[in-house]
Every structure is written in C-alpha cells, then in structure tokens.
C-alpha cells in the first residue's frame, strides 16, 4: 500500500518535474535547439514518458506559461471579483504581480525565448500574447473601468491605451534580461514610482 501511494505521488508530481526540466532546457539551448530527448535526460525519465504528458515542445512551452503566468493571473481575477474595496488597491495588487513576474526566472526564460526566437516561431509569440499579455491588460482595463464607474478615477483613464500604463513593468523585465549583471535595479523604488506616476495621472 505504501509503495502504491509513493508511486501515485510520484506520478502526480511528474508534470511539474517535466516542466522544470523543460525550463532548464529552454534556458540553456533555446526553443529551437531544445529536444524532447534533452528534456527527458534532465528529468531522468525515458523519452516516451514525456509524451505521456505533453504532445511536443509547444505543449511544454504552453504549460510553462500557464503555470507561471496565466494561472496566477486567473487567481488574481478571482480575487478582484470578490473584492469590494477601492480600485487603487486592486491596481496595486496587479502591478505587484507584474513585478513579481519581472523578477521570476521562469517568466524571464519565456521572454528570452520569445525575444530571441519569436521570428522563427511566431505561434509562440501569439500564444504568449493571447494567454498572458491580452489577459493581463484585460484585467487592468477592468480595474480602470471599475474605478471610473465608482468615481475614483477620471473618465479619461478609460480611454488610455493600457500598454502605456504597464510600460515600466515591461521595461523592468527587459532590463533584468539584459542589464541585471551590469546595473541591477531597485524594484521596490520602481514599483513605488510606477504607481505614483499612474495614479497621479488617473485619479479624479
């Protein structure tokens, strides 16, 4: 019985272990040069085991995005829907989440792959846009609309391109990708300044 339970726990953990291995493979070799064989070796499993859980590299990349980016955003949406306080607090929650991603190695690896190989694999760029960028900006737009409706934000805020409001977070992510070893940034100060500039511009 104990052996069966250990096997069951091991099987349940397998997808996460394979995703960890895929992350390491993509980080070291990029998407184009990564192989299922390489991922299997890193996870210490047979090649066929990978295919039991994921159809191909695309499915692994998609699952990585869902694990670190899409699923947490959906959890935020659930929190937003049950929250009855002021919209500024919701905005801060979303921005803090964006900056957490900017400092996370998994999110950085995904962006490195897209930046370096997006022209070769445009479907991955489209996937990231649809699953992450569009969803995140949709939540931001919903918060802004909520604040306008409640009289907390100026009416013009709803007409702002949401990409303008998140631009400093995107800059921070790319700074970490390129310049972190040369000149790292104080993320707390960046968040503080980002929120101040946005809120000063949209408060009623």
DANOR-V876297 format. One record per residue. N is the residue number from 1. RES is the residue in three letters. NEAR is the number of other C-alpha atoms within 12 Angstrom. Layout:
N,RES,NEAR
N,RES,NEAR
//
This chain:
1,UNK,7
2,UNK,8
3,UNK,9
4,UNK,10
5,UNK,11
6,UNK,12
7,UNK,13
8,UNK,13
9,UNK,14
10,UNK,15
11,UNK,19
12,UNK,14
13,UNK,16
14,UNK,24
15,UNK,28
16,UNK,24
17,UNK,26
18,UNK,40
19,UNK,35
20,UNK,29
21,UNK,33
22,UNK,43
23,UNK,41
24,UNK,29
25,UNK,32
26,UNK,37
27,UNK,29
28,UNK,21
29,UNK,21
30,UNK,28
31,UNK,37
32,UNK,23
33,UNK,19
34,UNK,27
35,UNK,26
36,UNK,36
37,UNK,24
38,UNK,27
39,UNK,38
40,UNK,32
41,UNK,23
42,UNK,25
43,UNK,26
44,UNK,20
45,UNK,22
46,UNK,17
47,UNK,22
48,UNK,17
49,UNK,23
50,UNK,33
51,UNK,22
52,UNK,18
53,UNK,24
54,UNK,26
55,UNK,17
56,UNK,24
57,UNK,33
58,UNK,27
59,UNK,25
60,UNK,36
61,UNK,45
62,UNK,32
63,UNK,31
64,UNK,38
65,UNK,36
66,UNK,27
67,UNK,26
68,UNK,34
69,UNK,37
70,UNK,30
71,UNK,21
72,UNK,24
73,UNK,33
74,UNK,23
75,UNK,21
76,UNK,28
77,UNK,26
78,UNK,14
79,UNK,19
80,UNK,26
81,UNK,17
82,UNK,11
83,UNK,18
84,UNK,15
85,UNK,17
86,UNK,21
87,UNK,31
88,UNK,32
89,UNK,22
90,UNK,31
91,UNK,39
92,UNK,27
93,UNK,27
94,UNK,37
95,UNK,39
96,UNK,26
97,UNK,31
98,UNK,40
99,UNK,35
100,UNK,26
101,UNK,33
102,UNK,35
103,UNK,30
104,UNK,20
105,UNK,23
106,UNK,32
107,UNK,35
108,UNK,33
109,UNK,36
110,UNK,43
111,UNK,39
112,UNK,29
113,UNK,33
114,UNK,31
115,UNK,23
116,UNK,22
117,UNK,22
118,UNK,22
119,UNK,15
120,UNK,16
121,UNK,21
122,UNK,17
123,UNK,19
124,UNK,33
125,UNK,28
126,UNK,17
127,UNK,26
128,UNK,32
129,UNK,23
130,UNK,20
131,UNK,29
132,UNK,32
133,UNK,26
134,UNK,22
135,UNK,26
136,UNK,34
137,UNK,29
138,UNK,25
139,UNK,34
140,UNK,37
141,UNK,28
142,UNK,24
143,UNK,38
144,UNK,40
145,UNK,28
146,UNK,29
147,UNK,30
148,UNK,24
149,UNK,19
150,UNK,19
151,UNK,20
152,UNK,26
153,UNK,28
154,UNK,23
155,UNK,20
156,UNK,19
157,UNK,30
158,UNK,27
159,UNK,17
160,UNK,21
161,UNK,16
162,UNK,25
163,UNK,20
164,UNK,20
165,UNK,32
166,UNK,35
167,UNK,24
168,UNK,28
169,UNK,32
170,UNK,28
171,UNK,25
172,UNK,33
173,UNK,34
174,UNK,27
175,UNK,25
176,UNK,29
177,UNK,31
178,UNK,19
179,UNK,14
180,UNK,18
181,UNK,10
182,UNK,10
183,UNK,12
184,UNK,17
185,UNK,23
186,UNK,16
187,UNK,26
188,UNK,17
189,UNK,15
190,UNK,26
191,UNK,32
192,UNK,19
193,UNK,18
194,UNK,29
195,UNK,30
196,UNK,20
197,UNK,18
198,UNK,29
199,UNK,26
200,UNK,17
201,UNK,20
202,UNK,28
203,UNK,23
204,UNK,19
//
